[in-house]
Structures are given as structure tokens and as C-alpha cells.
């Protein structure tokens, strides 16, 4: 059986297993289907990560090629709409913004759901302006992740506003105002600030704004996040989207250059070649020399894949081929590196094989690099090897748990439905990248 046939069968398996949103909710919300770290049920009805907006993305994409999936997309979007209020408003991946991302994807070329999209875009514009106003009240240097990150922060929602402003059904003066204010905010965040007598990038997160006690211990002087999910690679990707769309604000190109130069300055090396760390403590940022090694993953969320994806986009957007070359070499090195060092688990998107696959597939498509193309095929096989006919959704999400170091089983497998952490995202990652043209769902990962 060819890889293409096996891939199509895996996508079909997931699509059939997720087709009924009521069944999805019943399986995913089982009391024993829990996150082993936070002891929370792996079901957020109105999230892209593990809820109905994430499953709707899958059927919206499938319906573009096969209209038979259109009613299924509608069922998932409608079920997500009924869950409004079931998740807090927290950026692109949670709440009404997640529903808008799904509705924009399900709209298709025909422009379905115009009324819903118009209402959600208006809500998002107001919410974005309110969030920006809160950040302007902060005094002193430094920000928290919500000021800029792709998942929970202002860059992910700015990416939705960019598409809303380009759609006649969603565009409005409020959307324009929120988009412009968002881009100006992201540009300002790239301007340096002074911390402990040193000039550092404006997205530095001080210790008091770290998200957990563990982070405050690990980064007592604060840190700079490098990755795509919660780091500066996400805003770089969004600023590139704005630049490519001709939605420039003053200083946007310079902001792209500042971020890209900073990321390139944080290129570390091991036996396999260049890589990027997950995060950099302030003590390393201001040191005369970079550390010889820092923790990283070979994942979409953190590490080389997400950073390389953003640098490829930046290099192509502003005509800096050397940035693309550095990104490609980083991805080649990642694929050469011992897989035991990848620090990724299972098939899913965030920190599994599917996210790495999607990054490599997009980079291979736009650069034509043969080594990346071979890596794409290898990663397809890795994802397909995780398929499980016994799993309710066809693939399971693997999670480490506090006692894993003392356990013969290093992960707990949970049944997750959505895009970032679930089976829908695995199926989406297996969809073809034709002629380098991104699919609408790729923008939720900063890949378009």
C-alpha cells in the first residue's frame, strides 16, 4: 500500500470518528479522560486546542475538496456556537475568537456564515481594543505572554483581524482600527527597553509576570521566549502576514528585521548543526557569550521548527534569502539529530510529530529543498505509525505526567479531539501542501 493511500485512509478514519459532535463531546469529556499534570478533563468545547472549533477546522478544509463534508462542518460549527460562553476569551485559541477562526475556515470560497462572521469580527475588534488599552496602562519595562503570543496573546487575534479586514462580510471601521492598533502594538514590542542597565528586546517577560511559580524559579531575572506558540516567532509570522498583505504601519519592516536578527543571534550549535532554544533567561541574553547549550524541543511550539518557519516567511516577505537559508539549515539539522533528543511525544500538533510535519512540509514546498522533502515523507510515516484503530478518534494525545520518571510507561494517552492537541490536527497535518499554497488552517499555526 502506498504512503498516499495510507495517508488518505488515516484522514478518513479521523474524519469518520469525529463526525458526530455529540459523540466527540461525550468521549472527550469523560471524567477519566484527564490531563495528568493539571487533573483537568481534556475537553474545552470552545477551543481550537481540544474542542469543536478545532474539529470544525478539519471539516472546513475537507469540504473545500469534497462538498459531502460541508454538512459535517456545519454541524461542528453550530455545536461550537451553542457552546459560546463555555470557555474564557483568551486569544485566538479560546472563546469567540476560536469560533471566528473556525467560521472563517468553514466559509470557503463561497463565503458561508457571513452573518456569524460579521458579528464575531465586531466582537473581536472591540475585545482587542479593550485588551490593548489594558496593556497601555502597564508601567515599567516588560510584558506578559498575553501581550504578544500566538495562542493566548494579541498576535494570534491580530492574525484573525487581518483576514477580517480583507473580507467584505467582516470588514468595518472597528476592525480596521483594531488591526492597525494591534500592528502598531506589536511593532512597539520589538523596540528595546533597559533592564538592569542593559538594553534588551521589549518582549522581555519580568519575573513577576511569569505564568507559574516554577517559571519564576527557573527565570529569576525574567526571560525572552523564542518559540512559535508563546514566543517572538509568533509575532514575527503575523507581522510577515501583514507585510505580505500590504497592511504596513510605520516601522513594521524594521520590526521584522529586529526580530529576525535577534533570532539569528540566538542560533546555537551541537553535533547535528544549528538549533534554537526554547527560552533564554535574561542572564544569558546579556552575557558576553551565548551558552553552549539550552533546553529545546524539535516541535512546532518550541525550538527549531517554529523559529525556522517564521524565518522562512520573513526571508521571503522582505527579500532576505540568507534568513531562509539559515532556517532551512536549521530544519535539516533537526532532521539529522538523534530523534531521542527531539523531546516530542506522539502524533499531535503542538509538541508531536504532526506539528513538525506541517512545518517541514510547508518549508519544503516553498523552498523546493530536497532534504526537507525527504524529511516530510519520513515524518508522514512517523505520524501514520501512531494511528490506532482502537482509539475513539483514531489517534491519541500522549502526555507526560509527574510520576513518569519513576514509571515504566513514560506517557499517559488521552482522547483529544481538537486541532492543537487532538486527532483533528493530526488529520489536518496530513492534508497535502500543493504548489506551496497554504490552507486556511495553517494561519492558526503562524504558517500563513
DRENZA-801432 format. One record per residue (C-alpha): x, y, z; residue in three letters. Coordinates in steps of 0.001 Angstrom, whole numbers, plus 524288, in hexadecimal, padded with zeros to 5 digits. Layout:
<pts>
XYZALA;...
</pts>
This chain:
<pts>
800008000080000UNK;8058E80D3C7FC31UNK;807DD81824805EEUNK;7FDBC8206B7FEE4UNK;7F35A81603800BDUNK;7F6E8813F580F05UNK;7F677822A981136UNK;7E918823E180AF4UNK;7E42F8189A81337UNK;7E94081ED481FB4UNK;7E28A82BBC81C88UNK;7D6008246881966UNK;7D6E881CD782625UNK;7D7E88294182E2FUNK;7CD568302782657UNK;7C3CC824F48286AUNK;7C6F682381836E5UNK;7C51E8321083991UNK;7B93783421830D5UNK;7AF008348983BAFUNK;7B1B48401E844ABUNK;7A91C83A7184F65UNK;7B10A82DDE84F81UNK;7BD99835CB84F6EUNK;7B91A83D4A85B6AUNK;7B4D0830E786275UNK;7C1C9829F586038UNK;7CADC83563862AEUNK;7C3C783A2686EE5UNK;7C43682D02875EEUNK;7C84182EF088400UNK;7D3AF825858826BUNK;7D8D382C848764FUNK;7E173835FA87DD0UNK;7ED9C83DFD87C16UNK;7F748836F78850DUNK;7FE158438B88912UNK;7F2B984CA888C1BUNK;7E8748421488E98UNK;7DF0E848AA88529UNK;7D5F7841CB87BADUNK;7DB878429886DD3UNK;7CFD9849A58683CUNK;7CE2F85826865BEUNK;7C20A8596385D20UNK;7C584866E58581CUNK;7D41386542855C5UNK;7DC968627084A0CUNK;7E57885A1B8527AUNK;7DBFB84F648565CUNK;7CE42853D4852FBUNK;7C443855EB84835UNK;7CA9A8618384150UNK;7D65F8589183F68UNK;7CE1E84DA8839A2UNK;7C6B5857598312CUNK;7D3A985B7482B2DUNK;7D58B84D9482642UNK;7C84684CB081FC3UNK;7C96D85A5281A28UNK;7D5F78562B81365UNK;7D05B8491D80EE3UNK;7C46B84FF480952UNK;7CD098582A80076UNK;7D04184BC87F8EDUNK;7C3D8843E57FB4CUNK;7B6A184A5E7FD6AUNK;7B1D183E1780448UNK;7B8DB843088105DUNK;7B1F98504881040UNK;7A66B84BF1818D1UNK;7AFEE8460182296UNK;7B783852BC8232CUNK;7AAA7859A6825ADUNK;7A71185066830CBUNK;7B3F2852BE837A4UNK;7B35E86168835CCUNK;7A55B861D383AAEUNK;7A8DB8599284688UNK;7B447862AD84948UNK;7AB0F86E428487CUNK;7A213868048527EUNK;7ADD2866C485B81UNK;7B0088757785B89UNK;7B3A48793A86954UNK;7B92286BBF86C6BUNK;7C72D8709286B88UNK;7CD4987D7086F94UNK;7D1298876C86571UNK;7DFCB8856E864F5UNK;7E58988871857B2UNK;7E49C8810384AF3UNK;7E3588737B850F5UNK;7D8418756B85AABUNK;7CAD887B9C85ABBUNK;7C4338837184FF0UNK;7D101885A484898UNK;7D292876EE8471EUNK;7C4C98764984193UNK;7C82388129837FAUNK;7D448879D48337DUNK;7CBE186DE6830F2UNK;7C13A875B882A1EUNK;7CB2187C7382152UNK;7D09E86F3481D74UNK;7C32C8691E81B6BUNK;7BEC4874D28134EUNK;7C60086F8F80784UNK;7C6A2876D97FA94UNK;7B7CE8781C7FACBUNK;7B80B880B7806EBUNK;7AF2C878C980FCEUNK;7AB6A87DAC81D65UNK;7AC9688C0A819ECUNK;7A37A8907C824BBUNK;7AA4E8889082F31UNK;7B7AA88CE982AA5UNK;7B37C89B3482A86UNK;7AEB989A7783898UNK;7BAC08934183D4FUNK;7C40489C868364BUNK;7BD418A81C83C94UNK;7BE5C8A19D849D8UNK;7CCB289E8B84799UNK;7CFC58AC7E84383UNK;7C9BD8B1E185004UNK;7D04F8A7A885882UNK;7DD768A9FC85228UNK;7DCBB8B89685474UNK;7D8F08B6388629DUNK;7E4888AD1B8648DUNK;7EDC28B6CF85E2FUNK;7E8E18C16C86750UNK;7EC248B8E087312UNK;7F9FE8B6BD86E62UNK;7FBFE8C54586C83UNK;7F98D8C75587B05UNK;805768BF5487EE3UNK;8110B8C72D883B9UNK;81F158C2E888315UNK;825B38B9BB87983UNK;820F78AC2B87658UNK;8146A8A56187268UNK;80DA589870874A0UNK;80AC188E5586A20UNK;7FD158938686805UNK;8030189FF286281UNK;808228991C8568DUNK;8076088A4E85585UNK;8008B882D384AB4UNK;7F7E7879E1852E4UNK;7F2EF8829B85DD5UNK;7F85488FCE85A2CUNK;7F61A89B3F8513CUNK;7FD73896448455CUNK;7F47588A9784327UNK;7E8558930D84390UNK;7EF0889D3A83AFFUNK;7F08F8927B830D8UNK;7E1D489042830F6UNK;7DF6A89EDA82FA9UNK;7E85089F20823DAUNK;7DF4E8959E81CD8UNK;7D32789C61821F1UNK;7D7BD8A95981C54UNK;7D9828A30280EF1UNK;7CBCC89D0380EA9UNK;7C0398A58B80AE6UNK;7B76889DDA8140FUNK;7C0048A08F81FD9UNK;7C6B98AD8181D09UNK;7C29C8B98E82491UNK;7C8BB8C606829E7UNK;7CA018BF308371FUNK;7D14E8B3C583103UNK;7DA4C8BD39829E8UNK;7DCE98C4BF83664UNK;7DFB08B87783E45UNK;7E89E8B2DE833D1UNK;7F0808BF5E83286UNK;7F1B18C0D784143UNK;7F5DD8B29884277UNK;8008C8B3C58384FUNK;805A38C03583E7DUNK;805BD8B95184BA8UNK;80D9B8ADDD84659UNK;8173F8B72583FEAUNK;8191B8BE7184CC0UNK;81BD08B1B6853D6UNK;827D38AF9484B75UNK;82DF58BC5284FE1UNK;838868BA8D85A3EUNK;836968BD7C868A7UNK;8407C8BF078739BUNK;840FC8B48587E0EUNK;84B7B8B419888A8UNK;853B28BD9B880D7UNK;852CC8B5AB8744DUNK;84B518B80E867CBUNK;842B98AC38864DAUNK;8374F8A96785BB9UNK;82A368AEED85FDCUNK;823AA8A199860B3UNK;82BB789E3786CCDUNK;822E9897FC8771EUNK;826B789C46884EAUNK;8265A8928189027UNK;819CE897F289602UNK;81299895998892EUNK;816FA8878B8874FUNK;80B6F87E4D8863FUNK;80F41874CB890FBUNK;817188739889D6BUNK;8201286A1089672UNK;822F88743288BEBUNK;825D387E548964EUNK;82FAF874EF89C30UNK;835948714488F09UNK;8366B87F5988A39UNK;838D0887CB8963CUNK;83CD18933888D87UNK;83242890CD88374UNK;833E588B1F875F5UNK;831E788CB18675DUNK;8299D88254860EFUNK;82EA987DB0853C6UNK;824208746A84EDFUNK;8184B875188460AUNK;80D758721D84FC2UNK;8110787B8D85ABCUNK;81D258824F8559BUNK;8214188CCE84C25UNK;82101883E98403AUNK;81222884FA84087UNK;81197893D983F5EUNK;81C1289321834D8UNK;8134588A3B82CD4UNK;8078F8933382EBAUNK;80F4089F5F82B13UNK;813AA8984381EC5UNK;8057B8955181B65UNK;802428A3BC81CE9UNK;80DEA8A7BD814A2UNK;80A4489E1E809E6UNK;7FC4A8A32780A0BUNK;800CC8B13A8089EUNK;7FBB68B4C681631UNK;807D38BBE481A9EUNK;808B08C54E825E3UNK;814578CDDC828E9UNK;8201B8C5CF82CE7UNK;81A5F8B8958292BUNK;825798B4718203BUNK;82F6D8B8EE82A3BUNK;8285C8B0DE83489UNK;8293B8A4D882BD6UNK;837C28A73C82A35UNK;839E58A93E838D7UNK;8332689C7683C51UNK;839DA894B183195UNK;84743899EF83516UNK;844EF896C98436DUNK;840A1888EF84043UNK;84C77886D28379FUNK;854F888BE9842A0UNK;84F858811F84B2BUNK;853CC8763484206UNK;85A7686BB184A35UNK;861AD85FCE84508UNK;863A48519684879UNK;8691C845D48413AUNK;85DB3845AD837A6UNK;85E658542583478UNK;8572A860C6837E7UNK;84B288615B840A4UNK;8434B86B2384884UNK;8407286A0685712UNK;832D286A8685CC9UNK;8352687625865C9UNK;8407C87EB7869E8UNK;84211883DE877ACUNK;84614892158790CUNK;8535C88DF987E4FUNK;856388873A87167UNK;850CF8925286933UNK;85A1889C3386F34UNK;865F08933187066UNK;871E1895D48680DUNK;870C88884386225UNK;8654287FA285F2EUNK;8642A8732486748UNK;86943866BA8612DUNK;85C0985FFC86266UNK;84E1A862BA866DFUNK;841CD85A7A86790UNK;83A248597785AF8UNK;830188512C85401UNK;82F3384D79845BFUNK;820F585184845ABUNK;817B985B858400EUNK;815AB861F584D3DUNK;823D58635685180UNK;830E7861B984B12UNK;83628861A583D4FUNK;829DE85E2E8357BUNK;821A3869CC839B1UNK;82D08873578390DUNK;8312486E5082BB3UNK;8233686F798269FUNK;822D387DC982AACUNK;8303E880A1824EBUNK;82C9C87A64817E6UNK;820A38830A81767UNK;8285988F2A81B22UNK;8331C88C8F81158UNK;8297588ABD80654UNK;8212F8967080A5EUNK;82C018A08980AC1UNK;835AB89A8E80134UNK;83FFE8955A80A77UNK;843E688811804CAUNK;84E6B8865380F2FUNK;843B68855781981UNK;83D1787AA2811A1UNK;84A068738D81014UNK;84C938740581EC5UNK;83EE486EDA82170UNK;84050863BD817B4UNK;84D6585FD381D66UNK;8474D85FBF82AEEUNK;83C6A856C58263EUNK;8461C84DDC81F5FUNK;84DF184CE482BEBUNK;84195849F78339EUNK;83E8E83EA182A98UNK;84C8D8399682BC6UNK;84C7283A7283A9BUNK;84A5382E37842BBUNK;83BA282CED84456UNK;83DB0829F7852B5UNK;841868384F8540BUNK;8356383DB284D59UNK;82DCA83E5C85A3DUNK;820DC83C6F85357UNK;816458328585609UNK;80C4F82BBC84D8FUNK;8050E82FF784192UNK;7FE9A83CD684524UNK;801A884AA4840A4UNK;80686852A684C1EUNK;8124284A8F85059UNK;810A883E5E84821UNK;813DB8395883AA0UNK;8086D84006833C6UNK;80D0F84DC9836E7UNK;81ADE84A9483286UNK;815598446382634UNK;80D5F8505D822BFUNK;818F18598882483UNK;821FC8510181C60UNK;8179684EED811E3UNK;8151385D898108EUNK;823A6860BC8104BUNK;826568560980656UNK;81B5A85B017FDB2UNK;81FA9869337FD88UNK;82E5D866ED7FCC2UNK;82EC885AB57F446UNK;8393D854F67FD21UNK;83B0C8467B7FA42UNK;83FE384301807E3UNK;833D18490580DFAUNK;82B32841FC8042BUNK;831428351280858UNK;82F56838ED81682UNK;8210E83BA4813CDUNK;81F1282DC380EE1UNK;8261B8284481AB6UNK;81D778302F823D0UNK;8111C82BD381CE4UNK;8152A81DED8201DUNK;8179A821D182E4CUNK;809F78279982F57UNK;8036981C18828A2UNK;80A56812A6831C7UNK;802E58191683D03UNK;7F581815F783742UNK;7ED7480D8D84058UNK;7E124806B083BB9UNK;7DD678048D849F4UNK;7DE0C8130C84D2DUNK;7D0BE819BF84CC9UNK;7D61582482843F8UNK;7E05F81CA183CA2UNK;7EC0D822F184364UNK;7EED782598851A4UNK;7F5DE830F88580EUNK;801A682CD38602FUNK;804A98348286C7AUNK;80F858335D8765BUNK;80B3A8331B88484UNK;811A0836838917DUNK;8155E8287F89502UNK;81A178251188749UNK;8285C824A088B63UNK;825278196C894ACUNK;81BDC8127E88B87UNK;81E838083B88112UNK;8145D80F85878D0UNK;8197381D45875F7UNK;80C9E822BB870CAUNK;7FE318226187343UNK;7F5BA8215986700UNK;7E984829D2866EEUNK;7DE9082B2285D0BUNK;7DEFE838FD857DEUNK;7D71A83DCC84C54UNK;7DBCC84B5A8489AUNK;7E63A8514F8400AUNK;7F1D385476848BDUNK;7F189848A9851AAUNK;7E82E83F7384AE1UNK;7E5118369383F98UNK;7DF828416483706UNK;7ECCD847F6836AEUNK;7F36D83B348330DUNK;7EA4A8399982768UNK;7EC32847CD82385UNK;7FAF084619823A2UNK;7F99583AEE819F1UNK;7F2488433080FF5UNK;7FAC38462C80416UNK;8022B852D68020FUNK;8000C855447F39BUNK;808FE85EAA7EC45UNK;80D01864EC7F913UNK;7FF6F86ACC7FAFDUNK;7FB7686AAF80958UNK;7EE3E865F580DF4UNK;7E60086F1A8166CUNK;7E8B08674E822CDUNK;7F7668696C82147UNK;7F5E88777982611UNK;7F220872908339BUNK;7FFFE86D298349CUNK;806A88794982F2EUNK;809868722E82264UNK;8017287B36819C0UNK;
</pts>
